[in-house]
Amino acid sequence: MKRPDGVDKNWIFSDQADESVSALLGKVPGRWGRMTPLCRLLIVQSAQLLQDRGLLESGHRFSDSGRRVGLIGGTKRGSLHTDLAFVDSMVEGLASPALFGYTLPNIPLAETAVAFGLTGPVFAVFENKIPLKKAELEARRFLESDRTLEFMLACDFDHYHTVDGQEEISVNLTVVERI
């Protein structure tokens, strides 16, 4: 994984946001230490995209200026990685309350919505072939039917282990605008 400053680090696994992440976000979400790596990655990549496109400044939220934006996420696996980690935590008879809160596929999207004040539609769709395309189609559908939406974000997001045991976390994010 690359940090926002381009340094190759596993920063998404750290319970503390480093300086580059703090600078990018302006304000680190209070739940950062409890968030899953997928949540952290989605928040940071959202900040990068929104700032690169000139849509939002660091530390600002859309809802603070009355702007309506939504986020649709396409996924192949949903929260399966976290679900399995939660079940593993039950083996010792002590289920992890920190993991339980992240056992729904839309939670990374919800954390991102809170971080950036997204007040439009925010939800996950499952798609086995091309999750980003499915998310973009849903986002366009909302833009066509709701004129109060300024634009939508669409992404594919997944966290899983490959067949050789490597951990993969991916987020691909785009802005969807009216045609």
C-alpha positions as CSV (number, residue, x, y, z in Angstrom):
1,M,0.0,0.0,0.0
2,K,1.2,3.5,-0.7
3,R,0.7,6.3,1.8
4,P,-0.8,9.6,0.6
5,D,2.8,10.9,0.3
6,G,3.8,8.0,-1.9
7,V,5.9,6.2,0.6
8,D,5.3,2.4,0.5
9,K,4.1,1.5,4.0
10,N,1.4,-0.5,5.6
11,W,-0.1,2.6,7.2
12,I,-3.6,1.3,6.9
13,F,-2.8,-1.3,9.6
14,S,-1.8,1.3,12.1
15,D,-4.2,2.4,14.9
16,Q,-2.7,5.9,14.7
17,A,-2.9,8.0,11.6
18,D,0.5,9.3,10.6
19,E,1.3,12.9,9.7
20,S,0.6,12.5,6.0
21,V,-2.8,11.0,6.7
22,S,-3.6,13.7,9.2
23,A,-2.6,16.4,6.8
24,L,-4.7,14.9,4.0
25,L,-7.8,14.5,6.2
26,G,-7.5,17.7,8.2
27,K,-9.2,15.9,11.1
28,V,-8.7,12.2,11.7
29,P,-12.0,10.4,12.5
30,G,-12.3,9.7,16.2
31,R,-12.9,6.0,15.5
32,W,-9.7,5.6,13.4
33,G,-8.1,3.2,15.9
34,R,-11.1,0.9,15.8
35,M,-11.6,1.0,12.0
36,T,-10.8,-1.9,9.8
37,P,-7.9,-1.3,7.3
38,L,-10.5,-1.3,4.5
39,C,-12.4,1.6,6.2
40,R,-9.1,3.6,6.6
41,L,-8.1,3.0,3.0
42,L,-11.5,4.1,1.6
43,I,-11.5,7.2,3.7
44,V,-7.9,8.2,2.6
45,Q,-8.5,7.4,-1.1
46,S,-11.8,9.4,-0.9
47,A,-9.9,12.4,0.5
48,Q,-7.3,12.1,-2.2
49,L,-9.8,11.9,-5.0
50,L,-12.0,14.7,-3.7
51,Q,-9.0,17.0,-3.2
52,D,-7.4,16.1,-6.5
53,R,-10.6,16.9,-8.3
54,G,-11.0,20.2,-6.4
55,L,-14.3,19.0,-4.9
56,L,-13.6,19.3,-1.2
57,E,-10.8,20.9,0.8
58,S,-9.0,19.1,3.6
59,G,-10.9,19.1,6.9
60,H,-14.2,20.1,5.2
61,R,-17.5,18.2,4.9
62,F,-20.1,18.4,2.2
63,S,-23.0,18.6,4.7
64,D,-21.5,21.7,6.3
65,S,-22.1,23.7,3.2
66,G,-25.4,22.0,2.3
67,R,-24.0,19.9,-0.6
68,R,-25.6,16.5,-1.2
69,V,-23.3,13.8,-2.3
70,G,-23.7,10.0,-2.1
71,L,-21.5,6.9,-2.3
72,I,-22.3,3.5,-3.8
73,G,-19.8,0.7,-3.3
74,G,-19.6,-2.5,-5.3
75,T,-18.1,-5.5,-3.7
76,K,-17.5,-9.2,-4.5
77,R,-17.0,-10.3,-0.9
78,G,-18.7,-7.7,1.3
79,S,-17.5,-7.9,4.9
80,L,-16.5,-11.6,4.7
81,H,-12.9,-10.9,5.9
82,T,-14.1,-9.1,9.0
83,D,-16.9,-11.6,9.5
84,L,-14.3,-14.4,9.6
85,A,-12.1,-12.5,12.0
86,F,-15.1,-11.9,14.3
87,V,-15.9,-15.7,14.3
88,D,-12.2,-16.4,15.0
89,S,-12.4,-14.1,18.0
90,M,-15.3,-16.1,19.4
91,V,-13.1,-19.3,19.6
92,E,-11.7,-18.1,22.9
93,G,-15.2,-17.3,24.1
94,L,-14.5,-13.5,23.9
95,A,-16.2,-12.1,20.7
96,S,-14.5,-8.9,19.7
97,P,-16.9,-5.9,20.0
98,A,-14.5,-3.9,17.9
99,L,-14.9,-6.3,15.0
100,F,-18.7,-6.8,15.5
101,G,-19.4,-3.2,14.5
102,Y,-17.7,-3.8,11.1
103,T,-19.5,-7.1,10.1
104,L,-21.8,-5.4,7.6
105,P,-20.6,-4.7,4.0
106,N,-21.7,-1.1,4.0
107,I,-19.7,0.0,7.1
108,P,-16.6,1.2,5.2
109,L,-19.0,3.3,3.1
110,A,-20.8,4.6,6.2
111,E,-17.5,5.6,7.9
112,T,-16.6,7.4,4.7
113,A,-20.0,9.1,4.6
114,V,-19.5,10.4,8.2
115,A,-16.0,11.6,7.5
116,F,-17.0,13.7,4.5
117,G,-20.6,14.6,5.4
118,L,-22.2,12.6,2.7
119,T,-26.0,13.0,2.9
120,G,-27.0,11.3,-0.3
121,P,-27.6,7.6,-0.8
122,V,-24.8,5.4,0.7
123,F,-25.0,1.6,0.3
124,A,-23.2,-1.5,-1.0
125,V,-24.1,-3.7,-3.9
126,F,-22.8,-7.2,-4.6
127,E,-21.4,-7.9,-8.0
128,N,-19.2,-10.9,-8.9
129,K,-17.9,-9.6,-12.2
130,I,-17.2,-5.9,-12.3
131,P,-18.3,-4.3,-9.0
132,L,-17.2,-0.8,-10.0
133,K,-19.4,-0.8,-13.1
134,K,-22.4,-1.9,-11.0
135,A,-21.7,0.8,-8.5
136,E,-21.4,3.4,-11.2
137,L,-24.7,2.3,-12.8
138,E,-26.5,2.6,-9.4
139,A,-24.9,6.1,-8.9
140,R,-26.1,7.2,-12.3
141,R,-29.6,6.0,-11.5
142,F,-29.7,8.2,-8.4
143,L,-28.4,11.2,-10.2
144,E,-31.1,10.8,-12.9
145,S,-33.9,10.6,-10.3
146,D,-32.7,13.1,-7.6
147,R,-31.8,16.6,-8.8
148,T,-30.7,17.6,-5.3
149,L,-27.6,15.4,-5.6
150,E,-24.5,17.3,-6.8
151,F,-22.6,14.2,-7.8
152,M,-22.1,10.6,-6.6
153,L,-19.0,8.7,-5.7
154,A,-18.8,5.1,-6.8
155,C,-16.2,2.5,-5.8
156,D,-15.3,-1.1,-5.7
157,F,-13.9,-2.3,-2.4
158,D,-12.8,-5.6,-1.0
159,H,-10.6,-7.2,1.7
160,Y,-9.6,-10.8,1.4
161,H,-6.9,-13.4,1.5
162,T,-5.6,-14.8,-1.8
163,V,-5.3,-18.6,-2.4
164,D,-1.6,-18.3,-1.4
165,G,-2.5,-16.6,1.9
166,Q,-1.6,-13.0,0.9
167,E,-3.9,-10.3,2.3
168,E,-5.4,-8.0,-0.4
169,I,-7.2,-4.8,0.3
170,S,-8.4,-2.8,-2.7
171,V,-10.4,0.4,-3.3
172,N,-11.0,1.9,-6.7
173,L,-13.0,5.1,-6.5
174,T,-14.4,7.5,-9.1
175,V,-16.7,10.5,-9.3
176,V,-20.0,10.0,-11.2
177,E,-21.6,13.2,-12.6
178,R,-24.7,13.9,-14.6
179,I,-24.3,13.3,-18.3
